[in-house]
């Protein structure tokens, strides 16, 4: 089957929804449009399952990497940002081979001119299966928005592993109590959410994924809506 390419998210989502199996449906959209691109991408990802691929092109600066950064919160999505050219080729190949949704941000040299904070990166969940970080940046410098996301991911993993550091280091007051409390809590974890747009649901699932990555058994992690949770169960 051949990859299908569309000029709008709606068209790609419609085909993905109508055909459960088949090749990826790619939507190629511009970041310079007047629409809420990040919000539209998140909504499309929630509606189209694993077959959707989104390429956001940027021809004018400044380029906001928030266009794709929020997609990483969904956990099982291949996400990458790169300048157009030879460096984008391997990312495109990796995205085509990924069995799940993908979001790519490709910017022209003109759009990136003068942007000292631009961070070329890839976020590939398959790396976690090999014990590596899903996030890899091309250079040493990582812009603040991405640093903030990575810090939140690391914190969730630390909590899941019951190794949350305390101010003052080992032996600090309250450290043993925290460790004991986390040990008791580690028997089961329940994550509740309410969501109108689907974003809170995906964030909750990302937290659940980090708990499992941190050592909790799959059966010990429960993720469900607040309305469906039975307090007496």
Phi, psi and omega in degrees: 000145182267146176296139180254135183240133182232158181263008178210152177295319183301318181294317180294318180296320180300317180290317179301320182288326183281332183239110184292323180247159178137184181286171178296147173252113184262131173253124178253113185230162182262139177282349184267008178284167182278352183283165177281084186301309180302315180296320180294321179295314181298318178297319180294319180298322180289341186257351191236006175069212190271354188267355185274134171236136182235127174246116178260120181257138179236118180251350180228142178268169354286150182261121178272119178280357172297342178306323183243344184301318182296335179294333180294338179293342180284345173088298187259037181241135174282123183230138179208154175225133184203158170282152177292140181138202184298327182292338181280337185301309179296328178294319178296321178296318179296320180294319179296328182275349184282129181270072181174177181293151182224146174224122182238140173245117181241123184242144177284162179299323179296322180292331183267355182300123178084000180267095183284347182265354182303134180236112173280130184205168169224145178235102186241105182302339179297334180295330181294331178297333180264008178083010181258171177285138178292333184264130175224124176261147180290322182245181181281335184270131179234128185293159190302318182301320181286322177301320179297318179297313181296324178296319178295318179299318181295320179297316179299319180293320178298317178297317180297328180272003180058038181233032180298118182290150179249150175298136181097352176078194183299140177088359180295150180302134178090351183294317181295322179295321178295316181298317179296319180296319179292324179296318178294319182292338185289351179298315175215152176230127178241125181245119182250146180212157167233142186206132174265321185263347183099348183290318179298322178299315181292325176296318178298320178294327178294321177296317178299321179296318180295324177297317179293319178297331182278357175124351177290142175294146180304321182288345182270353182251120180242132180231118184205172180285153180299321182295328184273353184283127179262108183299327184276355183286000000 
